Every structure is written in structure tokens, then in C-alpha cells.
Amino acid sequence: MTISTKTAERDRTSQLRSVFRCELAASAHPTRLAAHLDPALSAATLMRLQKCPRLRPRLVELLLDNDMDSNGGDWGPDLLHGRDPHRAALFAGSIWHARSLLKLVSQPHLNALIGYIGADAHAFGIRHPTHAIANGLIADPEKLAQQIEHDGHACLGAWLNHSPELERTRVLLRLPVGTAAENPAPEHDAAAGQLFSLVAAHFEAEIPVI
């Protein structure tokens, strides 16, 4: 490889790294920024900060520990390739509670549940009943939605725990502070790989985000 080719490759790598770092600053959940800046800042103020290209490098420094990104390594798409981690969690949680989804047939209850988790997550869960984890049935749509969200985020966190810290953090920063993704239980760790292999396969079949 010639010197000019090596230089061009380094420049391209540096540009891609800059792009993904800026995307991280722009897509971080406002509660993450508020935790590093001032919890009293309004959502509108935080959004204005994230929209400012000049401030994004500084925001990334605030969001990441210095030693996490100090080696200047290559950055590519994050582990979810830019897809919404909350949506990914709902998909995993829907599989977890697929048995309850199949039993929820009352139209008012079904409409309420879909209002909470979305039609795509509901459809995804009922397509994978053989991979369901929860045996207990939840008949109340609001409680079911809460458990889907909780167990789904916990599975996401357990799945991320098997990745390097920087890669894990890049996804978690796009979630609000305090979700179950930050403290998954052992049962979530045991199931996360299987559930997220299904979620990842579904996402790969969709039109790529990045």
C-alpha cells in the first residue's frame, strides 16, 4: 500500500469517526445530557445544544469517559446500526411475553396494548411464541406493556454487556436514564442472546438505517 493510499485511508477513517461521533451527540437521550450538564435544563434547551454542530464534539466528550475513547480507534455503525434501542427492546420484550400476547384477544384490550407498544412489536411477538420466556399470563394491557418494556430493556442491557464498553455505551446513551437495560437480571442474561438474534435478523430484513 502506497503512502498516498495509506494517507487517504486514514483521512477516510477519521472522517467516518467524526460522523459517528456527531451522530452520537445528536441522538443521545436528553436525560443523558442533562445528567452531565444540569438536570434543570429544559428539553428545548438540550435539543438546541444537540442541534449545534459546533458543540457536538464537546458533548461527546461529556457523554463518554476519557479513557473509553482515548485510543482514537475506528468507529463504525453502532451495534443496532442506528435503529431505535427502545423499539429493539419492545421487540425482545414481546417475544418474552408472547404467551400473554396470544391470550389477549379482546379488541379493546388489544387496541390498548398496541397503543402502548406498537403494532409491529405486537406482531413480532405473536410470530415467535416458541421462544417465549414468561410462563405467567398478564391479562391487563397496561401491566403487560410495562412488563414487555421492562424485560425487553433488561434483555437489551444483557445483550450489550457482552460487547466492548464503548459499543455498549453508544447504544445505552440513546435510552433515557434509569431503564432496566442498566441492571439486567441473570434470567435476562440467559435469554438475551436468543431473543436478540431474532430481533437482529428482523432488523437486517428491513431497509437499513445506516
C-alpha positions as CSV (number, residue, x, y, z in Angstrom):
1,M,0.0,0.0,0.0
2,T,1.5,3.4,-1.0
3,I,1.9,6.3,1.3
4,S,-0.8,8.3,-0.5
5,T,-3.2,5.3,-0.2
6,K,-2.5,5.0,3.5
7,T,-3.0,8.7,4.0
8,A,-6.3,8.6,2.1
9,E,-7.4,5.6,4.2
10,R,-6.5,7.4,7.4
11,D,-8.4,10.5,6.3
12,R,-11.5,8.4,5.4
13,T,-11.3,6.7,8.8
14,S,-11.0,10.0,10.6
15,Q,-14.0,11.4,8.7
16,L,-16.2,8.4,9.4
17,R,-15.2,8.5,13.1
18,S,-16.2,12.2,13.2
19,V,-19.5,11.5,11.5
20,F,-20.4,8.8,14.0
21,R,-19.3,10.8,17.0
22,C,-21.5,13.7,15.8
23,E,-24.4,11.3,15.4
24,L,-23.9,10.1,18.9
25,A,-24.1,13.6,20.3
26,A,-27.2,14.3,18.2
27,S,-29.0,11.1,19.1
28,A,-28.2,10.9,22.8
29,H,-31.3,11.0,25.0
30,P,-31.8,14.4,26.6
31,T,-31.7,12.9,30.1
32,R,-28.2,11.7,29.4
33,L,-27.0,15.2,28.6
34,A,-28.9,16.7,31.5
35,A,-27.1,14.4,33.9
36,H,-23.8,15.7,32.7
37,L,-24.8,19.4,32.3
38,D,-27.6,20.5,34.6
39,P,-30.7,18.5,35.4
40,A,-32.7,21.7,35.5
41,L,-32.2,22.4,31.8
42,S,-35.3,22.2,29.7
43,A,-35.8,19.7,26.9
44,A,-36.0,22.5,24.4
45,T,-32.6,23.9,25.6
46,L,-31.0,20.4,25.4
47,M,-32.4,19.9,21.9
48,R,-30.9,23.2,20.8
49,L,-27.5,22.2,22.1
50,Q,-27.7,18.9,20.3
51,K,-28.6,20.6,17.0
52,C,-25.5,22.8,17.2
53,P,-22.7,21.1,15.1
54,R,-20.0,23.2,16.8
55,L,-20.9,21.9,20.2
56,R,-21.2,18.2,19.3
57,P,-17.5,17.3,19.8
58,R,-17.7,18.8,23.3
59,L,-21.0,16.9,24.0
60,V,-19.4,13.6,23.1
61,E,-16.5,14.3,25.5
62,L,-19.1,14.9,28.2
63,L,-21.0,11.7,27.4
64,L,-18.0,9.4,27.2
65,D,-15.4,8.8,29.8
66,N,-12.0,10.0,28.6
67,D,-10.4,6.5,28.9
68,M,-13.3,5.0,26.9
69,D,-12.5,6.8,23.7
70,S,-8.9,7.8,24.3
71,N,-7.3,5.4,21.9
72,G,-8.8,7.1,18.8
73,G,-9.9,3.8,17.4
74,D,-12.2,3.3,14.4
75,W,-15.9,4.0,14.8
76,G,-18.4,2.2,12.6
77,P,-22.2,1.9,12.9
78,D,-23.3,1.1,16.5
79,L,-24.5,-2.4,17.4
80,L,-28.0,-1.6,16.4
81,H,-26.9,0.2,13.2
82,G,-28.7,3.3,14.2
83,R,-32.0,1.7,15.0
84,D,-34.1,2.8,17.9
85,P,-32.9,0.8,21.0
86,H,-36.4,1.4,22.6
87,R,-38.0,-0.3,19.7
88,A,-35.5,-3.2,19.8
89,A,-36.3,-3.6,23.5
90,L,-40.1,-3.8,22.8
91,F,-39.5,-6.4,20.2
92,A,-37.5,-8.5,22.6
93,G,-40.0,-8.0,25.4
94,S,-42.8,-9.0,23.1
95,I,-41.1,-12.4,22.5
96,W,-40.6,-12.7,26.2
97,H,-44.3,-12.3,26.9
98,A,-45.6,-13.9,23.7
99,R,-47.8,-16.3,25.6
100,S,-49.7,-13.3,27.1
101,L,-49.9,-11.7,23.7
102,L,-51.6,-14.7,22.2
103,K,-54.2,-14.8,25.0
104,L,-55.0,-11.1,24.7
105,V,-57.9,-11.3,22.2
106,S,-60.4,-8.7,23.5
107,Q,-60.4,-5.9,20.9
108,P,-60.5,-3.1,23.5
109,H,-57.5,-4.7,25.4
110,L,-55.7,-5.4,22.1
111,N,-56.1,-1.8,20.9
112,A,-54.9,-0.6,24.3
113,L,-51.8,-2.8,24.2
114,I,-50.9,-1.8,20.6
115,G,-51.3,1.8,21.7
116,Y,-48.6,1.2,24.3
117,I,-46.1,-1.0,22.3
118,G,-46.9,-0.5,18.7
119,A,-48.4,-2.9,16.1
120,D,-45.1,-4.0,14.8
121,A,-43.8,-5.2,18.2
122,H,-47.1,-6.9,18.9
123,A,-47.0,-8.7,15.5
124,F,-43.4,-9.7,16.1
125,G,-44.1,-11.2,19.5
126,I,-47.0,-13.4,18.3
127,R,-44.8,-14.7,15.4
128,H,-42.4,-16.2,18.0
129,P,-44.4,-18.0,20.7
130,T,-41.9,-20.9,20.8
131,H,-39.3,-18.6,22.1
132,A,-41.4,-17.1,24.8
133,I,-39.8,-16.9,28.3
134,A,-42.6,-15.9,30.7
135,N,-45.0,-18.6,31.7
136,G,-47.3,-16.4,33.8
137,L,-50.0,-14.7,31.9
138,I,-50.8,-11.0,32.2
139,A,-54.3,-10.0,31.2
140,D,-54.2,-6.3,31.9
141,P,-52.8,-4.5,28.7
142,E,-51.2,-1.7,30.7
143,K,-49.4,-4.1,33.0
144,L,-48.4,-6.3,30.1
145,A,-47.0,-3.3,28.2
146,Q,-45.0,-2.3,31.3
147,Q,-43.5,-5.8,31.7
148,I,-42.7,-6.0,28.0
149,E,-40.8,-2.8,28.2
150,H,-39.0,-3.8,31.4
151,D,-38.0,-7.3,30.3
152,G,-37.2,-6.1,26.8
153,H,-34.8,-3.3,28.1
154,A,-33.3,-5.8,30.5
155,C,-32.6,-8.2,27.7
156,L,-31.1,-5.4,25.6
157,G,-28.8,-4.5,28.5
158,A,-27.7,-8.1,29.0
159,W,-27.1,-8.5,25.3
160,L,-25.0,-5.3,25.3
161,N,-23.0,-6.5,28.3
162,H,-21.2,-9.0,26.0
163,S,-19.8,-6.2,23.9
164,P,-16.9,-3.7,24.5
165,E,-17.7,-0.9,26.8
166,L,-17.7,1.8,24.2
167,E,-20.0,-0.1,21.9
168,R,-22.4,-0.8,24.8
169,T,-22.4,2.8,25.9
170,R,-23.1,4.1,22.4
171,V,-26.4,2.3,22.4
172,L,-27.3,3.0,26.1
173,L,-26.8,6.7,25.6
174,R,-29.8,6.7,23.2
175,L,-32.1,5.5,26.0
176,P,-33.3,7.6,28.9
177,V,-31.5,7.3,32.3
178,G,-32.9,4.6,34.5
179,T,-34.2,1.9,32.2
180,A,-33.9,-1.8,33.0
181,A,-31.1,-2.0,30.4
182,E,-28.8,-0.7,33.1
183,N,-29.4,-3.5,35.5
184,P,-30.4,-6.8,33.8
185,A,-31.1,-9.9,36.0
186,P,-29.5,-13.3,35.4
187,E,-32.6,-14.6,33.7
188,H,-32.3,-11.8,31.1
189,D,-28.7,-12.6,30.5
190,A,-29.6,-16.3,29.9
191,A,-32.3,-15.3,27.3
192,A,-30.8,-12.2,25.7
193,G,-28.7,-13.9,23.0
194,Q,-31.5,-16.0,21.6
195,L,-34.0,-13.1,21.7
196,F,-31.7,-10.6,20.1
197,S,-30.7,-13.0,17.4
198,L,-34.3,-12.9,16.3
199,V,-34.6,-9.1,16.7
200,A,-31.3,-8.6,14.7
201,A,-32.5,-10.9,11.9
202,H,-35.7,-8.9,11.7
203,F,-33.9,-5.6,11.5
204,E,-31.5,-6.9,8.9
205,A,-34.5,-7.7,6.7
206,E,-35.7,-4.1,7.0
207,I,-34.3,-1.2,5.0
208,P,-31.0,-0.3,6.7
209,V,-30.9,2.8,8.7
210,I,-27.2,3.3,8.3
